[in-house]
Amino acid sequence: MILAALIGCQAQTECRVFLGAALSNGVSPVEAKEVDHYAGDPVLSRLAGAGGDHVLLDALSQLVPYIGYPRTLNGLAAINEIAPAEG
């Protein structure tokens, strides 16, 4: 998830660091390529399908240090727009 976000933010230096760490910790080159492939897809839509707005909020909170506060606020706004209001 972090690697996909870094790819989406075009953070090349950080992406190289995380890719190296992922490969050193058991992620295969094929899996890493899949992350690159999915980063071009609507990643929030995939996460929403996996578990709804709570999964989206959890994912977004994990990404704050990597994508920054302004992008986090944009993500929260997007989640609020697509997630049904709980009542």
Secondary structure in CASP SS format (residue, H / E / C, confidence):
PFRMAT SS
TARGET T0000
AUTHOR 0000-0000-0000
METHOD secondary structure of the structure
MODEL  1
M C 1.00
I H 1.00
L H 1.00
A H 1.00
A H 1.00
L H 1.00
I H 1.00
G H 1.00
C C 1.00
Q C 1.00
A C 1.00
Q H 1.00
T H 1.00
E H 1.00
C H 1.00
R H 1.00
V H 1.00
F H 1.00
L H 1.00
G H 1.00
A H 1.00
A H 1.00
L H 1.00
S H 1.00
N C 1.00
G C 1.00
V C 1.00
S C 1.00
P H 1.00
V H 1.00
E H 1.00
A H 1.00
K H 1.00
E H 1.00
V H 1.00
D H 1.00
H H 1.00
Y H 1.00
A H 1.00
G C 1.00
D C 1.00
P C 1.00
V H 1.00
L H 1.00
S H 1.00
R H 1.00
L H 1.00
A H 1.00
G H 1.00
A H 1.00
G H 1.00
G C 1.00
D H 1.00
H H 1.00
V H 1.00
L H 1.00
L H 1.00
D H 1.00
A H 1.00
L H 1.00
S H 1.00
Q H 1.00
L H 1.00
V H 1.00
P H 1.00
Y H 1.00
I H 1.00
G C 1.00
Y H 1.00
P H 1.00
R H 1.00
T H 1.00
L H 1.00
N H 1.00
G H 1.00
L H 1.00
A H 1.00
A H 1.00
I H 1.00
N H 1.00
E H 1.00
I H 1.00
A C 1.00
P C 1.00
A C 1.00
E C 1.00
G C 1.00
END
